[in-house]
Amino acid sequence: MKEEILKVALAQRASLHDRDSNMDALLGDIRSAAAAGAALILLPELHNSDYFCQVEQTANFDLAEPVPGPSTAQLAAVAAEAGIVVVASLFEKRATGLYHNTAVVLDSDGSIAGKYRKMHIPDDPGYHEKFYFTPGDLGFMPIETSLGKLGVLVCWDQWYPEAARLMALAGADLLLYPTAIGWDSRDDEEERQRQLDAWITVQRGHAVANGLPVLACNRNGIEAAPSGKGPGIAFWGNSFVAGPQGEVVARADEQNQLLFAELSMKRSEEVRRIWPFLRDRRIDAYANLVRRFID
């Protein structure tokens, strides 16, 4: 990591329901973040549109685009203009009939530093992602940027300690999660709080277990189910940044917010010296982790 103190921004936003409006708002956030001194900005998952995975509709494949493509061109131009690293989240059309949920990193000179295709694909009520996305095939490899190595993962990946660990073992300096997660409108308040607490806790755990900062940028706002098929989703926002001991450095509420945090990039070295979890791993005893279940 090149910066000793790294200022980051998370663009928590509700969808404005069409691509151009969403893109204009996010380009404004990127410029604002850079003007405030941020060297990196993380955008929420699938930020160009409403969360279309609430329903299975073949017409939604029209939302996909190639990478590189129109969105990466717009984002790259503003990244270069503002001199900021941008972590974006796009519906990638790789080929006819082959689509991915893909995070793309634009370096501060506007070049595409790399991409990550979401590996864990959910299929739950209101989250029909297996209908749209082929699981990623790029593995868990950090993306090299002018700021260092970014361990970019996407949403459902955030529940899996294996994904965070493999990014850490490959030399990631940060773990970043563009996200779209929320409540079913039928959930009561106690269930909502349990889900939110679990979401924050598991990601703070990744920070602790790997001695790395974690950035999680969620969308917010209520999105009705298309055609009235389903209860809709209240995306809970609460984007946050945690330090390498899991400490919450900054946290948003449920509203639109450009969330800033400053991270000391020397702390991972300091934390890993007092908590040498990587040293003490029993790699000789972990073979069964590649099994689906130990019967």
C-alpha positions in Angstrom: 0.0 0.0 0.0 1.5 3.3 -1.2 -0.4 5.7 1.1 0.4 5.8 4.8 -2.9 7.5 5.6 -5.5 6.5 3.0 -8.8 8.5 2.8 -11.6 6.5 1.3 -15.2 7.2 0.4 -18.3 5.0 0.1 -21.1 6.2 -2.1 -24.2 4.8 -0.4 -27.2 5.6 -2.7 -30.7 4.7 -3.4 -31.5 3.9 -7.1 -32.9 6.6 -9.2 -34.5 3.9 -11.4 -32.7 4.6 -14.7 -29.2 4.1 -15.8 -28.4 7.7 -16.8 -29.7 9.2 -13.6 -27.9 6.7 -11.5 -24.6 7.2 -13.4 -24.9 11.0 -13.2 -25.4 10.9 -9.4 -22.5 8.5 -8.9 -20.1 10.5 -11.2 -21.0 13.5 -9.0 -20.2 11.5 -5.9 -16.8 10.5 -7.4 -15.9 14.1 -8.1 -17.1 15.2 -4.6 -15.1 12.4 -2.9 -11.9 13.4 -4.8 -12.5 17.1 -4.0 -12.7 16.1 -0.3 -9.3 14.4 -0.5 -10.4 10.8 -1.0 -8.0 8.6 -3.0 -10.4 5.7 -3.4 -14.2 5.4 -3.7 -16.4 2.3 -3.5 -19.8 2.2 -5.2 -22.7 -0.1 -4.3 -23.5 -3.4 -6.1 -25.2 -3.2 -9.5 -25.5 0.6 -9.1 -26.6 1.4 -12.7 -30.2 0.2 -12.1 -32.8 -1.0 -9.7 -32.0 -4.4 -8.2 -33.6 -6.3 -11.0 -32.9 -9.7 -9.5 -36.1 -9.5 -7.5 -37.8 -11.3 -10.4 -36.8 -13.6 -13.2 -37.4 -11.7 -16.4 -35.3 -12.3 -19.6 -35.8 -8.7 -20.6 -33.5 -7.7 -17.8 -30.5 -9.1 -19.7 -30.8 -6.0 -21.8 -29.3 -4.1 -18.8 -26.0 -5.9 -19.2 -23.0 -4.5 -21.0 -19.5 -5.6 -21.9 -16.4 -4.7 -19.9 -14.8 -2.6 -21.2 -18.0 -0.8 -22.3 -20.0 2.4 -21.9 -20.0 2.5 -18.1 -16.3 1.8 -17.7 -15.6 4.5 -20.3 -17.6 7.1 -18.3 -16.2 6.0 -14.9 -12.6 5.9 -16.3 -12.9 9.4 -17.6 -14.0 10.8 -14.3 -11.4 8.7 -12.4 -8.7 10.2 -14.5 -10.1 13.7 -14.3 -10.4 13.5 -10.5 -7.3 11.4 -9.9 -9.1 8.8 -7.8 -9.4 5.0 -7.8 -13.0 3.8 -8.4 -14.4 0.4 -7.5 -17.6 -0.1 -9.5 -20.1 -2.9 -9.8 -21.6 -3.8 -13.2 -23.8 -6.4 -14.9 -21.3 -7.8 -17.4 -22.3 -9.3 -20.7 -19.3 -11.6 -21.5 -20.9 -13.3 -24.5 -24.4 -14.0 -25.8 -26.1 -16.0 -23.0 -23.2 -15.6 -20.6 -23.4 -12.9 -17.9 -21.6 -12.1 -14.6 -22.0 -9.8 -11.6 -18.6 -8.0 -12.0 -16.7 -5.5 -9.9 -14.4 -3.3 -12.0 -11.5 -1.2 -10.6 -10.6 2.0 -12.5 -7.2 3.3 -11.5 -6.5 7.0 -10.9 -5.2 7.4 -14.4 -8.4 6.0 -15.9 -7.1 2.6 -16.8 -8.9 -0.6 -15.9 -6.7 -2.0 -13.2 -8.7 -5.3 -13.1 -12.0 -6.9 -12.5 -13.5 -9.5 -10.2 -16.5 -11.7 -11.0 -18.7 -12.6 -8.1 -18.0 -16.1 -7.0 -20.9 -16.9 -4.6 -24.3 -16.5 -6.3 -27.4 -16.5 -4.1 -30.9 -17.8 -5.0 -33.3 -16.6 -2.3 -36.8 -15.0 -2.4 -36.3 -11.6 -3.9 -32.6 -12.4 -4.8 -32.8 -14.6 -7.9 -29.2 -14.1 -9.0 -28.6 -17.6 -10.3 -31.1 -16.8 -13.1 -28.8 -14.0 -14.3 -25.2 -14.6 -13.2 -22.7 -17.3 -14.0 -20.3 -17.8 -11.0 -17.0 -16.0 -11.4 -14.0 -17.7 -12.8 -11.2 -15.3 -12.0 -10.6 -16.6 -8.5 -9.8 -14.7 -5.4 -7.0 -12.5 -6.6 -6.4 -8.9 -5.4 -6.3 -6.2 -8.1 -3.1 -4.2 -8.2 -3.6 -0.4 -8.3 -1.6 2.8 -7.7 -2.7 2.6 -4.1 -1.9 -1.1 -3.5 -3.7 -4.4 -3.8 -7.5 -4.3 -3.5 -9.2 -7.5 -2.4 -12.5 -6.8 -4.1 -15.4 -9.2 -3.4 -19.2 -8.7 -4.1 -22.1 -8.9 -1.7 -23.0 -12.6 -1.0 -19.2 -13.2 -1.0 -19.1 -11.2 2.3 -20.6 -14.1 4.3 -17.7 -16.5 3.4 -14.5 -16.3 5.5 -12.7 -18.5 2.8 -13.1 -15.7 0.3 -11.6 -13.0 2.6 -8.8 -15.3 3.7 -7.8 -16.2 0.2 -7.7 -12.5 -0.7 -5.6 -11.9 2.3 -3.2 -14.8 1.5 -2.8 -13.3 -2.0 -1.5 -10.1 -0.5 -4.6 -7.8 -0.4 -4.2 -4.5 1.5 -7.9 -3.9 1.8 -11.1 -6.0 1.6 -13.9 -4.2 -0.3 -17.5 -5.3 -0.7 -20.0 -3.5 -3.0 -23.4 -4.7 -1.7 -27.1 -4.7 -2.3 -28.8 -6.2 0.8 -32.0 -5.3 2.6 -35.0 -6.5 4.5 -38.1 -8.3 3.3 -41.0 -6.0 4.2 -42.6 -8.9 6.1 -39.6 -9.1 8.6 -40.4 -7.7 12.1 -38.1 -5.3 13.9 -36.3 -8.0 15.9 -35.6 -10.0 12.8 -34.3 -6.9 10.9 -31.9 -6.1 13.8 -30.6 -9.7 13.9 -29.9 -9.6 10.1 -28.2 -6.2 10.2 -26.1 -7.2 13.2 -25.0 -10.4 11.5 -24.1 -8.6 8.3 -21.9 -6.1 10.2 -20.4 -8.7 12.6 -19.3 -11.2 9.9 -17.5 -8.6 8.0 -15.8 -7.1 11.0 -14.7 -10.7 11.7 -13.0 -10.8 8.3 -11.1 -7.7 9.3 -10.1 -9.3 12.6 -9.2 -12.7 11.2 -7.0 -11.2 8.4 -5.7 -8.0 10.1 -7.1 -5.9 7.2 -9.4 -2.9 6.8 -12.8 -3.8 5.4 -15.0 -1.4 3.3 -18.7 -2.4 2.7 -20.8 -0.1 0.6 -24.6 -1.0 0.5 -27.4 0.6 -1.5 -30.4 2.1 0.4 -34.0 2.9 -0.2 -37.1 0.9 -0.8 -37.5 -0.8 -4.1 -40.9 -2.3 -4.9 -41.0 -5.7 -6.6 -41.4 -5.3 -10.4 -45.0 -6.0 -11.5 -46.0 -6.4 -7.8 -44.5 -9.9 -7.7 -43.2 -10.1 -4.2 -43.0 -7.8 -1.1 -40.1 -5.6 -2.4 -36.8 -4.9 -0.5 -35.9 -2.1 1.9 -32.2 -1.9 1.4 -30.8 -1.1 4.8 -27.8 1.1 3.9 -25.5 1.1 7.0 -22.3 1.1 4.8 -19.3 1.0 7.0 -15.5 1.0 7.2 -13.7 -1.2 9.8 -10.1 -1.2 10.8 -7.8 -4.3 11.0 -9.0 -5.1 14.5 -12.6 -4.9 13.5 -13.1 -1.5 15.0 -15.8 0.6 13.2 -14.1 3.7 11.8 -17.1 5.1 10.0 -20.7 4.0 9.5 -23.7 5.4 7.6 -27.4 5.3 8.5 -30.2 4.4 6.1 -30.0 7.6 4.0 -28.1 8.6 0.9 -24.6 9.4 2.2 -21.0 9.9 0.9 -19.2 8.2 3.8 -15.6 9.1 4.5 -12.9 7.4 6.5 -9.2 7.7 7.1 -7.2 4.5 7.4 -3.6 4.1 8.7 -2.1 1.6 6.3 0.7 0.8 8.8 -1.8 -0.7 11.2 -2.2 -4.0 9.4 1.5 -4.6 10.0 1.3 -3.6 13.6 -1.9 -5.8 14.2 -0.5 -8.8 12.5 2.6 -8.6 14.8 0.5 -8.8 18.0 -2.1 -11.2 16.5 -0.1 -13.5 14.2 -3.0 -15.5 12.9 -1.3 -16.2 9.6 1.7 -17.6 11.4 -0.3 -19.9 13.5 -2.6 -21.4 10.8 -2.4 -25.2 10.8 -2.3 -25.5 7.0 -1.4 -29.2 7.4 -4.8 -29.9 9.0 -7.1 -28.0 6.7 -7.5 -30.4 3.8 -11.2 -31.1 4.6 -12.0 -27.5 3.8 -12.3 -28.4 0.2 -15.1 -30.9 1.0 -18.7 -29.9 0.7 -19.5 -31.6 4.1 -17.6 -34.0 6.4 -20.0 -37.0 6.6 
